[in-house]
């Protein structure tokens, strides 16, 4: 079964909740004034087994536009990068990290389980995380325990930027914590220099 066919099985369900399919990036998205919610569906087929996996994400436009001024990235990446991506098993207990499938009937059962998860937990989680203040708190609460699916450098850049914009009262303290984290993890001089440039930008950002 083709990957596009499996993704297509989710189209009606997700569209009922306001999501649109992006054919170039093979994901579902829902726009907000300040960002997006995103659903990724990964399907891999092998001779003896297939795998189905979901990831949920939120994007805050201003945060992504700022951090990519200081991070090396492809020219269009800042327009499609996601502020936080999380797997369902980190949000609720209903879904495994991925489904291992041996038949089409298992595929149908897995999609039904996924829909139940989205209605019970997934959509609520994305609705909470698209509120920037909630997202900032989620980053700050995990200061020394990075999100499992999050690249550490991007995590720190995003966390400190969220803090400056959406939690200015605690920003001075969080700024120093994030700076200490990036220094003690053995980052390259270039990465540290880029982070210091970001901090200088944020320090002078007007409220």
Buried (B, 14 or more C-beta within 10 A) or exposed (E): EEBEEBBEBBEEBBEEBEBEBEEEEBBBBBEBEEBBBBBBBBBEEEEEEBEBBBBBBBBBBBBBEBBBEBBEEEEEEBEBBBBBBBBBBEBBEBBBEBBEBEEEEBBEEBBEBBBEBBEEBBBEBBBEBBBBEBBBBBBBEBBEEBBEBBEBBBBBBBBBBBBBBBBEEBBEEBBEBBBEBBEEEEBEEEBBEBBEEBBEBBEEEEE
